Amino acid sequence: MKNWLFLVIAIVSETIATSALKSSAGFTKLLPSLLVVAGYGIAFYFLSLTLRTIPIGIAYAVWSGVGIVLIALVGWLVFGQKLDTPALLGMGLIVAGVVVMNVFSRTAQH
């Protein structure tokens, strides 16, 4: 179970780093740029810890799928970016895919 917590930390750190990447204005603003580097460092470190027991395909699918949805939500809530019906439908399919993998796949170790 600890490895899934590590994966959550990796996802949240990557989401923060990607959000800061937008705010860094091409690495011209110091604080957001430092947040990008630190966030991605933490994300990859914790992702590497999850790979000790969670298969790489499962870990990366969960990491990228949940990250896509979180970044889209940050874009909508923080940056005022629009999410139309096809975007919401696509994100719903991504979430459904992650759920199917974790509930029905024997590959996903819990």
Buried (B, 14 or more C-beta within 10 A) or exposed (E): EEBBEBBBBBBBBBBBBBBBBBBBEEEEEEEBBEBBEBBBEBBBEBBEBBBEEBBEEBBBBBBBBBBBBBBBBBBBEEEEEEEEEEEEEBBEEBBEEBEEBBEEEEEBEE
